């Protein structure tokens, strides 16, 4: 089993369809993967979406993003893959969510300036399944 860490914005998903056409072969089409107030705001190619589904079901995928948890969980493929996410790193590394059920009482650990790196790493290892 592989562990894959990835950024989200402008790496896996894009805020406009035009940005995707600059980067990927879009013969497969473009999908909306994020909505806010019924407005389409996040897109990825169908090919990328298919690959993401494979990654979610065959690897440990750990999103690392500057987004907060609410913004992160708007992304459809992450909602669909909740059973497969061991950790979600949000707020540019400021919040780490564990235990697959983020919106079901998953554990959050926030880094603070008062915690030293060793304690943070021990805490992460202790909570990682």
N, CA, C and O atoms as CSV, one atom per row, in Angstrom:
chain,resi,resn,atom,element,x,y,z
A,1,UNK,N,N,0.851,-1.178,0.000
A,1,UNK,CA,C,0.000,0.000,0.000
A,1,UNK,C,C,0.892,1.235,0.000
A,1,UNK,O,O,1.851,1.306,0.768
A,2,UNK,N,N,0.587,2.194,-0.843
A,2,UNK,CA,C,1.343,3.440,-0.944
A,2,UNK,C,C,0.665,4.547,-0.135
A,2,UNK,O,O,-0.546,4.517,0.085
A,3,UNK,N,N,1.451,5.507,0.296
A,3,UNK,CA,C,0.933,6.722,0.914
A,3,UNK,C,C,1.220,7.864,-0.058
A,3,UNK,O,O,2.360,8.073,-0.472
A,4,UNK,N,N,0.175,8.589,-0.411
A,4,UNK,CA,C,0.312,9.694,-1.359
A,4,UNK,C,C,-0.152,10.979,-0.685
A,4,UNK,O,O,-1.296,11.080,-0.244
A,5,UNK,N,N,0.742,11.954,-0.611
A,5,UNK,CA,C,0.421,13.282,-0.106
A,5,UNK,C,C,0.254,14.198,-1.321
A,5,UNK,O,O,1.042,14.123,-2.264
A,6,UNK,N,N,-0.750,15.048,-1.304
A,6,UNK,CA,C,-0.910,15.983,-2.423
A,6,UNK,C,C,-1.608,17.250,-1.989
A,6,UNK,O,O,-2.499,17.242,-1.140
A,7,UNK,N,N,-1.174,18.339,-2.596
A,7,UNK,CA,C,-1.900,19.595,-2.509
A,7,UNK,C,C,-3.185,19.415,-3.312
A,7,UNK,O,O,-3.305,18.453,-4.070
A,8,UNK,N,N,-4.135,20.313,-3.161
A,8,UNK,CA,C,-5.394,20.230,-3.891
A,8,UNK,C,C,-5.516,21.327,-4.950
A,8,UNK,O,O,-5.600,21.037,-6.143
A,9,UNK,N,N,-5.527,22.581,-4.512
A,9,UNK,CA,C,-5.776,23.693,-5.423
A,9,UNK,C,C,-4.642,23.888,-6.421
A,9,UNK,O,O,-3.471,23.965,-6.050
A,10,UNK,N,N,-5.013,23.966,-7.682
A,10,UNK,CA,C,-4.086,24.128,-8.804
A,10,UNK,C,C,-3.105,22.972,-8.935
A,10,UNK,O,O,-2.083,23.091,-9.611
A,11,UNK,N,N,-3.415,21.859,-8.291
A,11,UNK,CA,C,-2.662,20.624,-8.445
A,11,UNK,C,C,-3.606,19.536,-8.932
A,11,UNK,O,O,-3.392,18.951,-9.994
A,12,UNK,N,N,-4.651,19.266,-8.156
A,12,UNK,CA,C,-5.655,18.277,-8.541
A,12,UNK,C,C,-6.945,18.910,-9.040
A,12,UNK,O,O,-7.628,18.348,-9.896
A,13,UNK,N,N,-7.276,20.078,-8.505
A,13,UNK,CA,C,-8.496,20.751,-8.952
A,13,UNK,C,C,-8.217,22.218,-9.215
A,13,UNK,O,O,-7.258,22.803,-8.712
A,14,UNK,N,N,-9.099,22.784,-10.027
A,14,UNK,CA,C,-8.871,24.139,-10.519
A,14,UNK,C,C,-10.145,24.958,-10.386
A,14,UNK,O,O,-11.250,24.416,-10.407
A,15,UNK,N,N,-9.981,26.265,-10.250
A,15,UNK,CA,C,-11.124,27.148,-10.040
A,15,UNK,C,C,-11.829,27.528,-11.338
A,15,UNK,O,O,-12.906,28.123,-11.305
A,16,UNK,N,N,-11.232,27.189,-12.478
A,16,UNK,CA,C,-11.908,27.463,-13.754
A,16,UNK,C,C,-11.584,26.355,-14.747
A,16,UNK,O,O,-10.524,25.734,-14.680
A,17,UNK,N,N,-12.489,26.125,-15.643
A,17,UNK,CA,C,-12.296,25.104,-16.671
A,17,UNK,C,C,-11.130,25.470,-17.582
A,17,UNK,O,O,-10.441,24.592,-18.100
A,18,UNK,N,N,-10.915,26.754,-17.774
A,18,UNK,CA,C,-9.839,27.207,-18.662
A,18,UNK,C,C,-8.466,26.800,-18.145
A,18,UNK,O,O,-7.580,26.474,-18.936
A,19,UNK,N,N,-8.281,26.814,-16.840
A,19,UNK,CA,C,-6.986,26.420,-16.276
A,19,UNK,C,C,-6.682,24.957,-16.572
A,19,UNK,O,O,-5.524,24.595,-16.781
A,20,UNK,N,N,-7.707,24.119,-16.590
A,20,UNK,CA,C,-7.499,22.698,-16.879
A,20,UNK,C,C,-7.043,22.515,-18.316
A,20,UNK,O,O,-6.159,21.702,-18.586
A,21,UNK,N,N,-7.631,23.253,-19.231
A,21,UNK,CA,C,-7.271,23.087,-20.645
A,21,UNK,C,C,-5.825,23.478,-20.889
A,21,UNK,O,O,-5.211,22.981,-21.833
A,22,UNK,N,N,-5.270,24.345,-20.076
A,22,UNK,CA,C,-3.866,24.731,-20.210
A,22,UNK,C,C,-2.918,23.637,-19.738
A,22,UNK,O,O,-1.762,23.595,-20.161
A,23,UNK,N,N,-3.393,22.750,-18.866
A,23,UNK,CA,C,-2.521,21.786,-18.209
A,23,UNK,C,C,-2.712,20.356,-18.717
A,23,UNK,O,O,-1.734,19.638,-18.927
A,24,UNK,N,N,-3.950,19.945,-18.912
A,24,UNK,CA,C,-4.239,18.547,-19.190
A,24,UNK,C,C,-4.876,18.345,-20.556
A,24,UNK,O,O,-5.435,19.265,-21.153
A,25,UNK,N,N,-4.772,17.112,-21.028
A,25,UNK,CA,C,-5.511,16.688,-22.198
A,25,UNK,C,C,-6.958,16.499,-21.747
A,25,UNK,O,O,-7.236,15.623,-20.927
A,26,UNK,N,N,-7.869,17.295,-22.262
A,26,UNK,CA,C,-9.247,17.251,-21.773
A,26,UNK,C,C,-10.170,16.472,-22.697
A,26,UNK,O,O,-11.384,16.671,-22.672
A,27,UNK,N,N,-9.600,15.579,-23.519
A,27,UNK,CA,C,-10.446,14.758,-24.379
A,27,UNK,C,C,-11.479,13.996,-23.565
A,27,UNK,O,O,-12.550,13.662,-24.071
A,28,UNK,N,N,-11.163,13.723,-22.317
A,28,UNK,CA,C,-12.061,12.947,-21.467
A,28,UNK,C,C,-13.181,13.805,-20.878
A,28,UNK,O,O,-14.135,13.258,-20.324
A,29,UNK,N,N,-13.094,15.122,-20.982
A,29,UNK,CA,C,-14.108,16.009,-20.426
A,29,UNK,C,C,-13.683,16.614,-19.106
A,29,UNK,O,O,-12.663,16.235,-18.531
A,30,UNK,N,N,-14.477,17.557,-18.636
A,30,UNK,CA,C,-14.208,18.263,-17.383
A,30,UNK,C,C,-15.397,18.072,-16.456
A,30,UNK,O,O,-16.548,18.176,-16.881
A,31,UNK,N,N,-15.115,17.793,-15.190
A,31,UNK,CA,C,-16.150,17.597,-14.181
A,31,UNK,C,C,-16.106,18.695,-13.137
A,31,UNK,O,O,-15.034,19.189,-12.785
A,32,UNK,N,N,-17.268,19.071,-12.646
A,32,UNK,CA,C,-17.335,19.930,-11.466
A,32,UNK,C,C,-17.194,19.010,-10.257
A,32,UNK,O,O,-17.930,18.031,-10.128
A,33,UNK,N,N,-16.250,19.324,-9.372
A,33,UNK,CA,C,-16.044,18.505,-8.173
A,33,UNK,C,C,-16.241,19.298,-6.882
A,33,UNK,O,O,-16.068,18.774,-5.782
A,34,UNK,N,N,-16.606,20.574,-7.039
A,34,UNK,CA,C,-16.833,21.401,-5.846
A,34,UNK,C,C,-17.870,22.466,-6.151
A,34,UNK,O,O,-17.801,23.151,-7.171
A,35,UNK,N,N,-18.841,22.593,-5.242
A,35,UNK,CA,C,-19.877,23.623,-5.356
A,35,UNK,C,C,-19.981,24.372,-4.033
A,35,UNK,O,O,-19.771,23.812,-2.957
A,36,UNK,N,N,-20.310,25.647,-4.147
A,36,UNK,CA,C,-20.587,26.463,-2.965
A,36,UNK,C,C,-21.821,27.281,-3.285
A,36,UNK,O,O,-21.850,28.000,-4.283
A,37,UNK,N,N,-22.840,27.176,-2.447
A,37,UNK,CA,C,-24.112,27.859,-2.678
A,37,UNK,C,C,-24.654,27.563,-4.080
A,37,UNK,O,O,-25.116,28.458,-4.788
A,38,UNK,N,N,-24.586,26.300,-4.453
A,38,UNK,CA,C,-25.049,25.802,-5.758
A,38,UNK,C,C,-24.293,26.385,-6.946
A,38,UNK,O,O,-24.744,26.248,-8.083
A,39,UNK,N,N,-23.168,27.024,-6.712
A,39,UNK,CA,C,-22.333,27.553,-7.792
A,39,UNK,C,C,-21.124,26.642,-7.976
A,39,UNK,O,O,-20.473,26.266,-7.001
A,40,UNK,N,N,-20.825,26.287,-9.223
A,40,UNK,CA,C,-19.677,25.446,-9.527
A,40,UNK,C,C,-18.392,26.247,-9.348
A,40,UNK,O,O,-18.196,27.274,-9.998
A,41,UNK,N,N,-17.512,25.767,-8.454
A,41,UNK,CA,C,-16.287,26.533,-8.180
A,41,UNK,C,C,-15.010,25.706,-8.283
A,41,UNK,O,O,-13.917,26.269,-8.230
A,42,UNK,N,N,-15.117,24.387,-8.428
A,42,UNK,CA,C,-13.929,23.543,-8.515
A,42,UNK,C,C,-14.083,22.492,-9.592
A,42,UNK,O,O,-15.125,21.843,-9.688
A,43,UNK,N,N,-13.036,22.318,-10.414
A,43,UNK,CA,C,-13.117,21.429,-11.570
A,43,UNK,C,C,-11.881,20.542,-11.674
A,43,UNK,O,O,-10.803,20.889,-11.192
A,44,UNK,N,N,-12.065,19.393,-12.314
A,44,UNK,CA,C,-10.947,18.534,-12.688
A,44,UNK,C,C,-11.351,17.755,-13.932
A,44,UNK,O,O,-12.535,17.639,-14.246
A,45,UNK,N,N,-10.365,17.227,-14.629
A,45,UNK,CA,C,-10.686,16.450,-15.820
A,45,UNK,C,C,-11.278,15.112,-15.399
A,45,UNK,O,O,-11.030,14.630,-14.294
A,46,UNK,N,N,-12.058,14.521,-16.287
A,46,UNK,CA,C,-12.631,13.215,-16.019
A,46,UNK,C,C,-11.520,12.191,-15.817
A,46,UNK,O,O,-11.627,11.317,-14.957
A,47,UNK,N,N,-10.461,12.296,-16.605
A,47,UNK,CA,C,-9.321,11.386,-16.469
A,47,UNK,C,C,-8.701,11.495,-15.077
A,47,UNK,O,O,-8.406,10.479,-14.448
A,48,UNK,N,N,-8.502,12.722,-14.597
A,48,UNK,CA,C,-7.959,12.918,-13.241
A,48,UNK,C,C,-8.906,12.363,-12.184
A,48,UNK,O,O,-8.466,11.776,-11.196
A,49,UNK,N,N,-10.201,12.547,-12.392
A,49,UNK,CA,C,-11.190,12.034,-11.452
A,49,UNK,C,C,-11.140,10.512,-11.379
A,49,UNK,O,O,-11.217,9.933,-10.296
A,50,UNK,N,N,-11.014,9.876,-12.523
A,50,UNK,CA,C,-10.904,8.417,-12.576
A,50,UNK,C,C,-9.648,7.945,-11.854
A,50,UNK,O,O,-9.679,6.972,-11.101
A,51,UNK,N,N,-8.562,8.634,-12.090
A,51,UNK,CA,C,-7.311,8.285,-11.412
A,51,UNK,C,C,-7.413,8.513,-9.907
A,51,UNK,O,O,-6.880,7.734,-9.116
A,52,UNK,N,N,-8.105,9.590,-9.515
A,52,UNK,CA,C,-8.268,9.884,-8.093
A,52,UNK,C,C,-9.061,8.781,-7.406
A,52,UNK,O,O,-8.731,8.385,-6.288
A,53,UNK,N,N,-10.099,8.284,-8.061
A,53,UNK,CA,C,-10.874,7.181,-7.494
A,53,UNK,C,C,-9.975,5.958,-7.282
A,53,UNK,O,O,-10.059,5.295,-6.249
A,54,UNK,N,N,-9.131,5.669,-8.245
A,54,UNK,CA,C,-8.198,4.542,-8.115
A,54,UNK,C,C,-7.251,4.760,-6.929
A,54,UNK,O,O,-7.017,3.851,-6.132
A,55,UNK,N,N,-6.715,5.969,-6.828
A,55,UNK,CA,C,-5.799,6.288,-5.719
A,55,UNK,C,C,-6.499,6.126,-4.378
A,55,UNK,O,O,-5.937,5.546,-3.450
A,56,UNK,N,N,-7.734,6.640,-4.269
A,56,UNK,CA,C,-8.468,6.568,-3.004
A,56,UNK,C,C,-8.754,5.131,-2.583
A,56,UNK,O,O,-8.807,4.836,-1.390
A,57,UNK,N,N,-8.938,4.242,-3.545
A,57,UNK,CA,C,-9.282,2.865,-3.201
A,57,UNK,C,C,-8.078,1.935,-3.122
A,57,UNK,O,O,-8.200,0.808,-2.642
A,58,UNK,N,N,-6.904,2.397,-3.591
A,58,UNK,CA,C,-5.737,1.518,-3.611
A,58,UNK,C,C,-4.524,2.062,-2.866
A,58,UNK,O,O,-3.479,1.412,-2.841
A,59,UNK,N,N,-4.638,3.224,-2.267
A,59,UNK,CA,C,-3.524,3.856,-1.562
A,59,UNK,C,C,-4.074,4.626,-0.364
A,59,UNK,O,O,-5.282,4.815,-0.226
A,60,UNK,N,N,-3.173,5.058,0.482
A,60,UNK,CA,C,-3.550,6.030,1.512
A,60,UNK,C,C,-3.327,7.400,0.901
A,60,UNK,O,O,-2.190,7.776,0.618
A,61,UNK,N,N,-4.399,8.148,0.694
A,61,UNK,CA,C,-4.300,9.490,0.133
A,61,UNK,C,C,-4.427,10.485,1.269
A,61,UNK,O,O,-5.385,10.440,2.042
A,62,UNK,N,N,-3.456,11.389,1.370
A,62,UNK,CA,C,-3.467,12.401,2.428
A,62,UNK,C,C,-3.421,13.782,1.779
A,62,UNK,O,O,-2.364,14.229,1.334
A,63,UNK,N,N,-4.582,14.461,1.728
A,63,UNK,CA,C,-4.578,15.815,1.178
A,63,UNK,C,C,-3.891,16.781,2.138
A,63,UNK,O,O,-4.105,16.730,3.349
A,64,UNK,N,N,-3.067,17.656,1.584
A,64,UNK,CA,C,-2.360,18.686,2.346
A,64,UNK,C,C,-2.720,20.008,1.683
A,64,UNK,O,O,-2.388,20.228,0.519
A,65,UNK,N,N,-3.385,20.871,2.400
A,65,UNK,CA,C,-3.944,22.049,1.759
A,65,UNK,C,C,-3.940,23.273,2.668
A,65,UNK,O,O,-3.907,23.159,3.893
A,66,UNK,N,N,-3.974,24.431,2.046
A,66,UNK,CA,C,-4.123,25.675,2.794
A,66,UNK,C,C,-5.586,25.915,3.156
A,66,UNK,O,O,-5.888,26.796,3.962
A,67,UNK,N,N,-6.484,25.147,2.575
A,67,UNK,CA,C,-7.913,25.272,2.874
A,67,UNK,C,C,-8.198,24.889,4.328
A,67,UNK,O,O,-7.418,24.168,4.951
A,68,UNK,N,N,-9.324,25.377,4.863
A,68,UNK,CA,C,-9.771,24.875,6.164
A,68,UNK,C,C,-10.569,23.592,5.919
A,68,UNK,O,O,-10.804,23.225,4.768
A,69,UNK,N,N,-10.982,22.918,6.970
A,69,UNK,CA,C,-11.630,21.616,6.823
A,69,UNK,C,C,-12.973,21.730,6.091
A,69,UNK,O,O,-13.317,20.850,5.302
A,70,UNK,N,N,-13.726,22.789,6.340
A,70,UNK,CA,C,-15.014,22.941,5.668
A,70,UNK,C,C,-14.820,23.106,4.159
A,70,UNK,O,O,-15.549,22.503,3.370
A,71,UNK,N,N,-13.851,23.911,3.761
A,71,UNK,CA,C,-13.560,24.090,2.338
A,71,UNK,C,C,-13.077,22.781,1.720
A,71,UNK,O,O,-13.458,22.433,0.603
A,72,UNK,N,N,-12.247,22.070,2.449
A,72,UNK,CA,C,-11.702,20.808,1.947
A,72,UNK,C,C,-12.798,19.782,1.720
A,72,UNK,O,O,-12.791,19.082,0.707
A,73,UNK,N,N,-13.740,19.683,2.648
A,73,UNK,CA,C,-14.757,18.658,2.546
A,73,UNK,C,C,-15.868,18.990,1.547
A,73,UNK,O,O,-16.775,18.183,1.343
A,74,UNK,N,N,-15.807,20.169,0.926
A,74,UNK,CA,C,-16.730,20.467,-0.184
A,74,UNK,C,C,-16.353,19.688,-1.437
A,74,UNK,O,O,-17.179,19.532,-2.336
A,75,UNK,N,N,-15.144,19.207,-1.510
A,75,UNK,CA,C,-14.656,18.527,-2.705
A,75,UNK,C,C,-15.282,17.130,-2.767
A,75,UNK,O,O,-15.110,16.318,-1.858
A,76,UNK,N,N,-16.002,16.871,-3.847
A,76,UNK,CA,C,-16.789,15.642,-3.943
A,76,UNK,C,C,-15.959,14.376,-3.818
A,76,UNK,O,O,-16.368,13.445,-3.123
A,77,UNK,N,N,-14.803,14.313,-4.473
A,77,UNK,CA,C,-14.054,13.057,-4.399
A,77,UNK,C,C,-13.499,12.804,-3.007
A,77,UNK,O,O,-13.212,11.656,-2.667
A,78,UNK,N,N,-13.340,13.838,-2.193
A,78,UNK,CA,C,-12.941,13.620,-0.800
A,78,UNK,C,C,-14.126,13.173,0.035
A,78,UNK,O,O,-13.971,12.335,0.924
A,79,UNK,N,N,-15.306,13.714,-0.231
A,79,UNK,CA,C,-16.511,13.256,0.464
A,79,UNK,C,C,-16.745,11.782,0.161
A,79,UNK,O,O,-17.034,10.995,1.062
A,80,UNK,N,N,-16.619,11.411,-1.112
A,80,UNK,CA,C,-16.821,10.029,-1.528
A,80,UNK,C,C,-15.756,9.115,-0.940
A,80,UNK,O,O,-16.012,7.938,-0.685
A,81,UNK,N,N,-14.555,9.658,-0.724
A,81,UNK,CA,C,-13.444,8.845,-0.251
A,81,UNK,C,C,-13.224,8.887,1.239
A,81,UNK,O,O,-12.171,8.458,1.710
A,82,UNK,N,N,-14.182,9.391,2.004
A,82,UNK,CA,C,-13.981,9.542,3.444
A,82,UNK,C,C,-13.560,8.248,4.129
A,82,UNK,O,O,-12.790,8.282,5.088
A,83,UNK,N,N,-14.050,7.115,3.653
A,83,UNK,CA,C,-13.674,5.848,4.279
A,83,UNK,C,C,-12.217,5.503,4.031
A,83,UNK,O,O,-11.677,4.603,4.674
A,84,UNK,N,N,-11.572,6.206,3.108
A,84,UNK,CA,C,-10.213,5.869,2.730
A,84,UNK,C,C,-9.179,6.877,3.237
A,84,UNK,O,O,-7.980,6.648,3.079
A,85,UNK,N,N,-9.611,7.982,3.838
A,85,UNK,CA,C,-8.683,9.033,4.248
A,85,UNK,C,C,-8.206,8.811,5.685
A,85,UNK,O,O,-8.985,8.988,6.622
A,86,UNK,N,N,-6.939,8.425,5.873
A,86,UNK,CA,C,-6.459,8.244,7.245
A,86,UNK,C,C,-6.187,9.574,7.938
A,86,UNK,O,O,-6.364,9.695,9.150
A,87,UNK,N,N,-5.755,10.575,7.166
A,87,UNK,CA,C,-5.392,11.882,7.713
A,87,UNK,C,C,-5.736,12.939,6.675
A,87,UNK,O,O,-5.607,12.703,5.474
A,88,UNK,N,N,-6.175,14.106,7.141
A,88,UNK,CA,C,-6.335,15.277,6.279
A,88,UNK,C,C,-5.573,16.415,6.946
A,88,UNK,O,O,-5.803,16.726,8.115
A,89,UNK,N,N,-4.666,17.033,6.195
A,89,UNK,CA,C,-3.869,18.145,6.719
A,89,UNK,C,C,-4.423,19.425,6.107
A,89,UNK,O,O,-4.415,19.591,4.887
A,90,UNK,N,N,-4.902,20.325,6.955
A,90,UNK,CA,C,-5.548,21.566,6.508
A,90,UNK,C,C,-4.848,22.787,7.090
A,90,UNK,O,O,-3.885,22.673,7.848
A,91,UNK,N,N,-5.355,23.956,6.716
A,91,UNK,CA,C,-4.867,25.221,7.262
A,91,UNK,C,C,-3.355,25.356,7.113
A,91,UNK,O,O,-2.666,25.800,8.032
A,92,UNK,N,N,-2.847,24.965,5.936
A,92,UNK,CA,C,-1.411,25.023,5.628
A,92,UNK,C,C,-0.582,24.273,6.675
A,92,UNK,O,O,0.510,24.707,7.044
A,93,UNK,N,N,-1.108,23.161,7.140
A,93,UNK,CA,C,-0.407,22.345,8.129
A,93,UNK,C,C,-0.769,22.674,9.559
A,93,UNK,O,O,-0.274,22.025,10.481
A,94,UNK,N,N,-1.611,23.655,9.768
A,94,UNK,CA,C,-1.972,24.069,11.118
A,94,UNK,C,C,-2.951,23.147,11.807
A,94,UNK,O,O,-3.031,23.139,13.036
A,95,UNK,N,N,-3.712,22.357,11.030
A,95,UNK,CA,C,-4.677,21.417,11.609
A,95,UNK,C,C,-4.517,20.066,10.940
A,95,UNK,O,O,-4.418,19.973,9.717
A,96,UNK,N,N,-4.491,19.033,11.742
A,96,UNK,CA,C,-4.370,17.670,11.236
A,96,UNK,C,C,-5.552,16.880,11.778
A,96,UNK,O,O,-5.752,16.792,12.989
A,97,UNK,N,N,-6.326,16.311,10.878
A,97,UNK,CA,C,-7.520,15.556,11.239
A,97,UNK,C,C,-7.256,14.073,11.018
A,97,UNK,O,O,-6.743,13.676,9.972
A,98,UNK,N,N,-7.614,13.243,12.026
A,98,UNK,CA,C,-7.327,11.816,12.011
A,98,UNK,C,C,-8.610,10.987,11.976
A,98,UNK,O,O,-9.717,11.494,12.157
A,99,UNK,N,N,-8.413,9.712,11.737
A,99,UNK,CA,C,-9.397,8.661,11.999
A,99,UNK,C,C,-10.573,8.603,11.048
A,99,UNK,O,O,-11.693,8.304,11.462
A,100,UNK,N,N,-10.337,8.881,9.801
A,100,UNK,CA,C,-11.257,8.603,8.704
A,100,UNK,C,C,-12.613,9.286,8.797
A,100,UNK,O,O,-13.176,9.598,7.748
A,101,UNK,N,N,-13.167,9.536,9.948
A,101,UNK,CA,C,-14.502,10.107,10.072
A,101,UNK,C,C,-14.454,11.555,10.486
A,101,UNK,O,O,-14.966,11.915,11.547
A,102,UNK,N,N,-13.847,12.394,9.665
A,102,UNK,CA,C,-13.614,13.785,10.030
A,102,UNK,C,C,-14.902,14.470,10.467
A,102,UNK,O,O,-14.932,15.153,11.491
A,103,UNK,N,N,-15.958,14.288,9.695
A,103,UNK,CA,C,-17.208,14.963,10.049
A,103,UNK,C,C,-18.042,14.127,11.012
A,103,UNK,O,O,-19.212,14.430,11.246
A,104,UNK,N,N,-17.448,13.082,11.567
A,104,UNK,CA,C,-18.150,12.234,12.523
A,104,UNK,C,C,-17.366,12.142,13.830
A,104,UNK,O,O,-17.300,11.084,14.457
A,105,UNK,N,N,-16.788,13.242,14.220
A,105,UNK,CA,C,-16.079,13.265,15.496
A,105,UNK,C,C,-14.633,12.827,15.415
A,105,UNK,O,O,-14.071,12.354,16.403
A,106,UNK,N,N,-14.021,12.977,14.252
A,106,UNK,CA,C,-12.606,12.658,14.124
A,106,UNK,C,C,-11.780,13.543,15.040
A,106,UNK,O,O,-12.248,14.596,15.474
A,107,UNK,N,N,-10.586,13.136,15.331
A,107,UNK,CA,C,-9.745,13.869,16.265
A,107,UNK,C,C,-8.965,14.950,15.532
A,107,UNK,O,O,-8.409,14.695,14.464
A,108,UNK,N,N,-8.919,16.131,16.084
A,108,UNK,CA,C,-8.166,17.233,15.508
A,108,UNK,C,C,-7.021,17.581,16.440
A,108,UNK,O,O,-7.188,17.672,17.657
A,109,UNK,N,N,-5.878,17.769,15.852
A,109,UNK,CA,C,-4.716,18.229,16.613
A,109,UNK,C,C,-4.266,19.533,15.985
A,109,UNK,O,O,-3.954,19.566,14.795
A,110,UNK,N,N,-4.227,20.591,16.747
A,110,UNK,CA,C,-3.754,21.871,16.247
A,110,UNK,C,C,-2.357,22.122,16.761
A,110,UNK,O,O,-2.078,21.973,17.951
A,111,UNK,N,N,-1.476,22.507,15.842
A,111,UNK,CA,C,-0.121,22.862,16.257
A,111,UNK,C,C,-0.163,24.231,16.918
A,111,UNK,O,O,-0.899,25.116,16.482
A,112,UNK,N,N,0.609,24.398,17.947
A,112,UNK,CA,C,0.748,25.714,18.570
A,112,UNK,C,C,2.225,26.000,18.751
A,112,UNK,O,O,3.055,25.091,18.744
A,113,UNK,N,N,2.537,27.249,18.911
A,113,UNK,CA,C,3.933,27.628,19.106
A,113,UNK,C,C,4.497,27.048,20.392
A,113,UNK,O,O,5.711,26.891,20.525
A,114,UNK,N,N,3.622,26.728,21.341
A,114,UNK,CA,C,4.086,26.209,22.621
A,114,UNK,C,C,4.481,24.737,22.573
A,114,UNK,O,O,5.244,24.272,23.420
A,115,UNK,N,N,3.972,24.004,21.594
A,115,UNK,CA,C,4.316,22.582,21.474
A,115,UNK,C,C,5.619,22.453,20.706
A,115,UNK,O,O,5.831,23.134,19.703
A,116,UNK,N,N,6.476,21.590,21.176
A,116,UNK,CA,C,7.701,21.376,20.413
A,116,UNK,C,C,7.470,20.280,19.381
A,116,UNK,O,O,6.504,19.525,19.479
A,117,UNK,N,N,8.349,20.193,18.399
A,117,UNK,CA,C,8.202,19.269,17.281
A,117,UNK,C,C,8.128,17.821,17.753
A,117,UNK,O,O,7.331,17.045,17.226
A,118,UNK,N,N,8.932,17.450,18.723
A,118,UNK,CA,C,8.938,16.068,19.205
A,118,UNK,C,C,7.565,15.676,19.743
A,118,UNK,O,O,7.065,14.598,19.422
A,119,UNK,N,N,6.954,16.528,20.552
A,119,UNK,CA,C,5.627,16.228,21.099
A,119,UNK,C,C,4.591,16.117,20.000
A,119,UNK,O,O,3.723,15.246,20.058
A,120,UNK,N,N,4.663,16.996,18.983
A,120,UNK,CA,C,3.718,16.920,17.873
A,120,UNK,C,C,3.860,15.607,17.124
A,120,UNK,O,O,2.861,14.961,16.812
A,121,UNK,N,N,5.087,15.207,16.833
A,121,UNK,CA,C,5.312,13.959,16.108
A,121,UNK,C,C,4.857,12.753,16.921
A,121,UNK,O,O,4.266,11.825,16.368
A,122,UNK,N,N,5.117,12.752,18.203
A,122,UNK,CA,C,4.663,11.664,19.057
A,122,UNK,C,C,3.144,11.591,19.068
A,122,UNK,O,O,2.571,10.502,19.028
A,123,UNK,N,N,2.492,12.740,19.123
A,123,UNK,CA,C,1.035,12.806,19.116
A,123,UNK,C,C,0.477,12.285,17.796
A,123,UNK,O,O,-0.514,11.556,17.787
A,124,UNK,N,N,1.100,12.650,16.695
A,124,UNK,CA,C,0.668,12.175,15.376
A,124,UNK,C,C,0.821,10.665,15.278
A,124,UNK,O,O,-0.105,9.974,14.855
A,125,UNK,N,N,1.976,10.151,15.661
A,125,UNK,CA,C,2.212,8.716,15.596
A,125,UNK,C,C,1.257,7.931,16.487
A,125,UNK,O,O,0.820,6.835,16.136
A,126,UNK,N,N,0.947,8.495,17.624
A,126,UNK,CA,C,0.048,7.850,18.567
A,126,UNK,C,C,-1.359,7.712,17.991
A,126,UNK,O,O,-2.057,6.739,18.276
A,127,UNK,N,N,-1.777,8.687,17.180
A,127,UNK,CA,C,-3.142,8.686,16.645
A,127,UNK,C,C,-3.273,8.086,15.256
A,127,UNK,O,O,-4.389,7.862,14.787
A,128,UNK,N,N,-2.156,7.821,14.589
A,128,UNK,CA,C,-2.214,7.249,13.240
A,128,UNK,C,C,-2.506,5.771,13.327
A,128,UNK,O,O,-1.858,5.044,14.081
A,129,UNK,N,N,-3.479,5.325,12.556
A,129,UNK,CA,C,-3.852,3.900,12.574
A,129,UNK,C,C,-2.938,3.087,11.694
A,129,UNK,O,O,-3.104,1.872,11.589
